[in-house]
Amino acid sequence: MSTGTVDHVPVCPREVIKRALLLNASALILIHNHPSGDPTPSEADLSMTKEIQKGCKYLGLTLHDHIIVGAGTELSLRALGKL
């Protein structure tokens, strides 16, 4: 959905939700990578996820999870209790 620089990718929650609606989705799983290899979510990751979650709730969509992929590992925000 977005292309960024070496250390930042701007993600617009509105565009994520718009794409889900265009695809007639009823649920979403967000996935992105951290090129550093450390899948620990940043404050920006958490904030963006919360904004998307709010929009999904309002429009009747379900946000199942947000997974961050690192070097040979992944991290689930749902498993961390962040969703």
Contacts in CASP RR format, 6 or more apart in sequence:
PFRMAT RR
TARGET T0000
AUTHOR 0000-0000-0000
METHOD contacts of the structure
MODEL  1
MSTGTVDHVPVCPREVIKRALLLNASALILIHNHPSGDPTPSEADLSMTK
EIQKGCKYLGLTLHDHIIVGAGTELSLRALGKL
1 11 0 8 1.000
1 15 0 8 1.000
1 16 0 8 1.000
1 19 0 8 1.000
2 9 0 8 1.000
2 10 0 8 1.000
2 11 0 8 1.000
2 12 0 8 1.000
2 15 0 8 1.000
3 9 0 8 1.000
4 10 0 8 1.000
6 35 0 8 1.000
9 32 0 8 1.000
11 48 0 8 1.000
13 48 0 8 1.000
13 51 0 8 1.000
13 52 0 8 1.000
13 55 0 8 1.000
16 28 0 8 1.000
16 30 0 8 1.000
16 52 0 8 1.000
17 52 0 8 1.000
17 55 0 8 1.000
17 56 0 8 1.000
17 59 0 8 1.000
17 61 0 8 1.000
20 28 0 8 1.000
20 56 0 8 1.000
20 61 0 8 1.000
21 59 0 8 1.000
21 61 0 8 1.000
25 61 0 8 1.000
26 60 0 8 1.000
26 61 0 8 1.000
26 62 0 8 1.000
27 61 0 8 1.000
27 62 0 8 1.000
27 63 0 8 1.000
27 64 0 8 1.000
28 52 0 8 1.000
28 56 0 8 1.000
28 61 0 8 1.000
28 62 0 8 1.000
28 63 0 8 1.000
28 64 0 8 1.000
29 63 0 8 1.000
29 64 0 8 1.000
29 65 0 8 1.000
29 66 0 8 1.000
29 67 0 8 1.000
30 49 0 8 1.000
30 52 0 8 1.000
30 63 0 8 1.000
30 65 0 8 1.000
30 66 0 8 1.000
30 67 0 8 1.000
31 66 0 8 1.000
31 67 0 8 1.000
31 68 0 8 1.000
31 69 0 8 1.000
32 45 0 8 1.000
32 67 0 8 1.000
32 68 0 8 1.000
32 69 0 8 1.000
33 68 0 8 1.000
33 69 0 8 1.000
33 70 0 8 1.000
34 40 0 8 1.000
34 68 0 8 1.000
34 69 0 8 1.000
34 70 0 8 1.000
36 70 0 8 1.000
37 70 0 8 1.000
37 71 0 8 1.000
37 72 0 8 1.000
37 73 0 8 1.000
38 70 0 8 1.000
38 71 0 8 1.000
39 68 0 8 1.000
39 69 0 8 1.000
39 70 0 8 1.000
39 73 0 8 1.000
39 74 0 8 1.000
39 75 0 8 1.000
40 68 0 8 1.000
40 75 0 8 1.000
41 49 0 8 1.000
41 66 0 8 1.000
41 68 0 8 1.000
41 75 0 8 1.000
41 77 0 8 1.000
41 80 0 8 1.000
41 82 0 8 1.000
45 66 0 8 1.000
45 68 0 8 1.000
45 77 0 8 1.000
46 77 0 8 1.000
46 82 0 8 1.000
49 63 0 8 1.000
49 66 0 8 1.000
49 77 0 8 1.000
49 82 0 8 1.000
49 83 0 8 1.000
52 63 0 8 1.000
53 63 0 8 1.000
53 83 0 8 1.000
55 61 0 8 1.000
56 62 0 8 1.000
56 63 0 8 1.000
63 83 0 8 1.000
64 78 0 8 1.000
65 76 0 8 1.000
65 77 0 8 1.000
65 78 0 8 1.000
65 83 0 8 1.000
66 76 0 8 1.000
66 77 0 8 1.000
66 78 0 8 1.000
66 82 0 8 1.000
66 83 0 8 1.000
67 74 0 8 1.000
67 75 0 8 1.000
67 76 0 8 1.000
67 77 0 8 1.000
68 74 0 8 1.000
68 75 0 8 1.000
68 77 0 8 1.000
77 83 0 8 1.000
END
